[in-house]
Amino acid sequence: SQELEQSPQSLIVQEGKNLTINCTSSKTLYGLYWYKQKYGEGLIFLMMLQKGGEEKSHEKITAKLDEKKQQSSLHITASQPSHAGIYLCGADPTGANSKLTFGKGITLSVRP
Amino acid sequence: DAGITQSPRHKVTETGTPVTLRCHQTENHRYMYWYRQDPGHGLRLIHYSYGVKDTDKGEVSDGYSVSRSKTEDFLLTLESATSSQTSVYFCAISESERGYSGELFFGEGSRLTVL
């Protein structure tokens, strides 16, 4: 089965600092999805990456997909307290376009 | 707004009792999912459905059953709850007009405690 390894497990940054988190797949990636979860709430979709080398941005968050490395990175520029939460990556384990499996998530704290 | 409602939102029950969680959507999306979230394990897929009476197992389906007799409702049943099933359960739907998209919309979660 496909495993998604996220690193680091948790991260504490000072407001205004940049940061990068990673998601590495044990198998071929058929699309990679980033989600964010605030404490006690459901997940919210951030971005989808489907092609190697693809890069997408939403506000101050940029995600990239390295298909050869089976890895995606998510970069936050000038972090703000609103960026705090759990970031999860998800992937389709079979390419059958029917379901997502997720990594364990990265907890991000942003200190004012 | 994906219009997903989970019920109950909180439940405490005893070992050995049956429990049913309900996920209701206000539109006619085909794909629905049940996940559980636990510290150290992240989010794991229990069961999913791709249409009325069409369901399939996820990675942690043992001890759970599901039913989908109507498009709008996806029920998750624990026939005999165990303490290991204490968790937060999330329902999600895929809102794509093409039937499936990895862009899922999640409910607010149902916190289940099995004593």
Interface residues (C-beta under 8 A of the other chain):
Chain A: S1 G31 Y33 Y35 G40 E41 G42 L43 I44 F45 M48 L88 G90 D92 N97 S98 K99 L100 T101 F102 G103 K104 G105
Chain B: Y31 Y33 Y35 G40 H41 G42 L43 R44 L45 Y48 Y50 D56 G58 E59 F90 A92 Y100 G102 E103 L104 F105 F106 G107 E108 G109
